[in-house]
Each structure stands twice: as C-alpha cells, then as structure tokens.
C-alpha cells in the first residue's frame, strides 16, 4: 500500500531556503465530510508554501469566535507568525508543501519576509496567476506522492534562477543562540554591532518576526517537546525551559497557542502537536 505521507530534506541547492519538503494524501477510502470540523494550528515561527491538489480551497479563521472565516485558494504562502489560527478540516485534502527557512521569501517570492508575516497570501499574488496556475496544473498531472514531491522541488528550483539572496550576517549569527536559548535578545543584539532598533529591523526583514517573538516561539518549541511526555509536570517544564514559574509559562503558552497548556495536552495528537482538533 502506498504511503500517505512523505517528508524529506530538499536538494543541496534548495537547502539554504527550504528546511523540509512534504506530501500528504488522504488514506484510501477516506471521503467522509465532518461538518464544521476545525484544526487549531499553533505557530512555528516559519514560513510555509502549500499546494492543495484535492479538496476545497484553504479556509482559515483568525479567532476562536470567528464563525465565517475567509477562503484563500489552493496555493498559499503562510507567512511567519507568532500566534495561532484555525483552519477548516471538514473535508480530506491532498497537498504538497515546504517548510521554509528565514530569507526564503526574497529568493522564492520576490518579497521581504516581513511583508508576508502574520497572514496567508495566495501564491498567484506573488508568482502571478499564470505561473501559479501552471505549477498547480503540472502537480495535478503528476501521479504518486514521491513524483509530486520531486516535481514540487523542481518548481522551487526554477524560482532560484540567478538568485543570490542570503541572510544578513547579523541575522545569520543571531539565529542559533535564539533558537537554543543560549543568549538573550539583548545579548544577541549587542553582539551584532548594530543598534537595537537597527538589529530588530534587520531581523524582522529576514524572518518576519521581531527577535523577541522569534525567541519566544523557540522557547514554546522546547515546552512542546518536554510536554510530549505526560509524566512531566508543568511546573517542572516551566523550570527546565527558563520561565520564572508555572504561571509565567502558562501566560506565554496561552498567548502564542490560543489555549492553555493543559487544554492543549488533552486535545493534541502526539504525532502532530501543533495541529489540535477543535
């Protein structure tokens, strides 16, 4: 039986811009509609590109109280964000996508990262309707997840012709310590040699997020990793991830995720902790 999900690293040429490529299709025989079903999507701090090859266009809800949402299309760029959103998952879909690295927006879309941050952008607004439509048609005409993923990789490589965009050295130097939590934002800014205001502008332009938002999301990543073990208590997790106390962690978690830590733990699926059925 063919696999329903594939994920792999990109080719060396794409690796400065793309962290991972993936393809997903519904399990054989899955066709049931679950009216009103939503998925609560926690932020990753990264940009994503997704082509939906079957099912309805993407429909998202910006707040838990939003009952109507808005429909975006079948090829979407999801900008870096520091807060959750909800999406309609009432019907099964077949998609290919890419998890992008900081700096990919200029290389692949010709737009700065901060211009796309915090919202979803239809791909035809960036590539033009003709090019985005042709890419969708080529993917639809290709059978099999592995073959579609290979074609998707080729489409991304074609966007890199004569492209030499790279991260600003100050941003490149800041990413690792902020991801690992080994330096504070103020320490990273001081090490850059730029004023705090200039460093924040450079960082936001390359990642779509302010350094403080980015660092907060990386801490949330560490919380999620530890919380996957149900034996770990929240007070212990708060201490191990550098929060003052459990209340401080709960406040930060809720602000980013849109739900309290214990509510997340009850509802989350271990294999996909950032996609919570609601």
Secondary structure, 3 states (H helix, E strand, C coil): CCCCEEEECCCCCCCCCEEEEEEECCCCCCCCCCCCCEEEECCCCCEEEEEEEECCCEEEECCCCCCCCEEEECEEEECCCCCCEEEECCCCCEEEEEEECCCHHHHHHCCCHHHHCCCEEECHHHHCHHHHHHHHHHHHCCCCHHHHHHHHHHHHHHCCCCCCCCCCHHHHHHHHHHHHCCCCHHHHHHHHCCCHHHHHHHHHHHHCCCHHHHHHHHHHHHHHHHHCCCCCCHHHHHHHCCCCCHHHHHHHHHHHHCCCHHHHHHHCECCECCEEEC
